[in-house]
């Protein structure tokens, strides 16, 4: 490390002060650092060769490449990451560099399996002030709620209604939800953290299906209570399979509510019969009929949840609806439009990744998206004749993305072929199906 510091000192005279201090701090030499080398979410690597840092997008190396405007970028990034680290200890965030120091392309990952620590005593006075921390309310309740059920029963619609905004994509096709989507519903005296999960499936055709079901199980592990959503339009059936897939590994009984959704589509007399059947033949604490689409009965569900959540402070700031990054929702919006525009197997063979997301103060934000398919024939269908189908897809997605972000964007969509990606465990983990997603 001392040798590295000596090498870079040959050109530190012309570096901005932030860079010089950081280099000495990283090398642990006698120079007194004024900038922390590790704030939990952001670490800059210095090398003697030209190297692009994946998180800061700065080039450090040759003297002529360090320009004055980079100092401005650095300050902006440091300010953002300082804000991001405020909840580090209360979130399941891991820096892979701590485990693998030699990995240059390591990235920040947000765990979807680790329950955050809400011990606010770990925060110092400054962090508490930044979080608008208030003394603990003895009547405040907070906790996690796993939303389980078979495909296409309305889990995502119910979750969106409870949170108060659209976080999970919704289509009339089964198995639209692939990831476990975290939504936060907060009030003055409560905070409900909802895990909207993929639909429980019996037949697992791909490795993707198996990994999705694993995510369903890990959601229930963290849950303080469970909602099992069923379709009121279908003949009543036992929910053993859903409970086994969701909470079968738990050694203790989790409070469970059966939500009888789509009550607006059947007669009141039929609702009463179904309520009686589920109360008699299922092992749940209560059954509540709702219409998630129109919000009927949703407040009753909230009241039940609040009666089961433990007393305690909030896990997250009250003004956020999710801890997923914006790029996650951008990819989900594009995937929703694929489900709505194309039929048969094509939507299920598609994976959407946000390759680049650049905020531009004097122009539209630039978003580059790739759509992964398994076969060239699927690529041809997605693009369409003279690219018309892809243009239609990009336009519909862009309008929804702009509505979600409340800003204008330039959206670029590219279709790529990766054969059998749904069977490739390595790719699936990269795409976020291994229980972690990109945090930044």
SULFENSUL-V593377 format. One line per field, one symbol per residue. phi: phi as a letter, one per 30 degrees, with the letter a starting at -180 (. if undefined). psi: psi as a letter, one per 30 degrees, with the letter a starting at -180 (. if undefined). burial: # if it has 9 or more other C-alpha atoms within 8 Angstrom, else .. A space follows every 50 residues. Layout:
phi = ???
psi = ???
burial = ???
//
This chain:
phi = .dddddddddbddcdedddddddddddicddddcbddbcjbbbcccbdcd bdddcdhccbldeddccddddddeddddddddddddcedcbdcbcdddcb ddddcdbdbcdcccddccdddddddddddddhdbedddcdcalcbcccld dicjdddddddddjadccdbbdcdhddccdccbcccbebabccccdcddd cdccdbdeddddddddddddedddabcccbdddceebdceddddddbddd dbdcebcccddiddcbdeddddddedddddcbcbdabbdbbddcididdd ddddeddcdddldddbedcccacddeddddddddddddddccbhdeedcc bcbddbbcdbdcaddcbcbcccbcbddddddddidhiddddddddddddd dddddhadbccccbcbcbehddccdddddddjccjbbddb
psi = eeeeeeefffgfeflleeeeeeeeeefhafkjkgkkfjgffkkkkklflk kkkfefhlkkckeffjlefeeeeeeeeeeefeeefegefglikkjffffi fgjfgllkkkkgfkklkgjfffkleeeeeeghklkkjfgkkllkkkjlll khfgeeeeeeeeegljeklklgklhekeljkkkkjklegljkjkjjllkk kejjfleeeeeeeeeeefefefkflkkjkljfflkkllgeeeeeeegffk flkkkkkkjjlhffflleeeeeeeeeeeeeglilelkkkljeefgkfeee eeeeefffklkllkelkfgkflgklefeeeeeeeeeeeeeellbfeefgk kkkjekjkkjfglkkkkkkkjklfleeeeeeeelkggeeeeeeeeeeeee eeeefhlkljkkkkklkjkhfffjeeeeeegggggklkf.
burial = ...##..#...#..#...#######.###...#...#.#.##....#..# ..#.....###....#...##..#..##..##.###.######.###... ......#######..#..........##...........########### #############....####...###.########..############ #.....#######.######.###########.........######... ....#########..#....#..##.###....#..#######.####.. ##..##.##.#####........##..############..#...##.## .###..#......############..##..###...####.##.###.# ##......#####.####..#####..##..########.
//
